[in-house]
Structures are given as C-alpha cells and as structure tokens.
Amino acid sequence: MSATPSSASVSLIRGADLVASPWKNGGGVTREVAAFPEGAALDAFVWRVSVADVAQAGPFSRFAGIDRTLALLSGAGMLLDEAGGVTHALREPLDIARFEGETAIDARLINGATRDFNLMVRRGAATGDVAIWRDETRARLDADVVLLFCAQGELHVATHDAANATTLIAMDTLRIDNARALSCEVKGKGALLAVSIRYTDTSQA
C-alpha cells in the first residue's frame, strides 16, 4: 500500500489472486474482491465487492438490509425476476441492475453461464455508486473508498503522478482509501467499473 500526496492510500488487487468460494445459498461460486471490515462474515460487512460465476438458473441469496448493484461482465446475459413482477434484464456486458438484497429474485440465464460484478452495501451504514469508465478517462475522486475494477481490456491508471501509473487487466482492481479531491487519469483501451463508497455512519470512516 502506498501513500499519495492527498493522504489517500492505494493498493492493487490482482484478479489472479482472488479465491473462489460457494455462494451463501450454495447455488454458484463467488470471488471476493474486497470488503469492509476485512474478513467480515456475510451478515456483518458494511460493504462487499465480489465477482460471481452463474452456471445455472435459480434463486439469488437474500441479504436483508443490503443495497445491491450488479453488472454483467461476460456471457449472453441473464434476467432477474423479482417476486413482485419486475424483471431486470442484463443482456449486454456492463448492463447494470440495482435492487434491495432482501428482495426475492430468481435468475434466468439467456444462453449459458455468465459472470457478474456485485457491489453490496449495508443500508444506513454506507452508500455505494457504480459508474462505467470506457477507454481514456479523467475524473476527480471524492469518496471514503474508491475501487476501480477492470472489466475489459488493459488500462493504465494514475491517481496523482502519470509516471507511476498502475496497469490493470481484466479482473484486476485498484483500491483507493480516503480518495478525497484526488485526480485520476486512465489511459488505454477497455472499461472500468468505478465504485465509490461513502460512509453515512461516521464511526465506520
């Protein structure tokens, strides 16, 4: 972990180092990218970012009090059916669905297995946003935690000094804590999922 002039700290999480584990309901496999508190159980995290492989149709695990954002990474897509009749359609890579974790949802695969990106945030403790950055991007970061997840291609990310850019390939993540008024420049061809997490419970910061 390295310090930047803004007192932010930057760490690199390589996709090749992510460990696969069963879903909460046993219906698939997930790879945790990062969570807070680190090592927190599934009923105790404030936020969690993961990548899931969905090989068959079936119900999603339910997480009471959690706001979820899900983005399709690869595969022909899936349809997420809520018990109330609403369907979230993820047909193209980087399509995004947002829903409450306590909602009963059944996933239907359009044509075979998919991989998806998942942000879960505990309601009342934090908020989380996901934006899509494509190819060359300049942005101003302002959050307690920012995670830049490489969804496609190869991208070079500099948070304060272009000479010290970090190269990300698919499934790699750059985590930036205390990303306050921090400039960020991205070069290359690909797509990032930019996650911004802000603590609403100040004891978490």
PyMOL commands that set and color helices and strands:
alter all, ss='L'
color gray80, all
select helices_A, chain A and resi 15-17+162-164+202-204
alter helices_A, ss='H'
color red, helices_A
select strands_A, chain A and resi 2-3+9-13+20-22+29-36+47-54+58-59+66-74+78-82+87-90+96-100+105-109+114-122+126-134+137-158+166-169+173-199
alter strands_A, ss='S'
color yellow, strands_A
deselect
rebuild
show_as cartoon
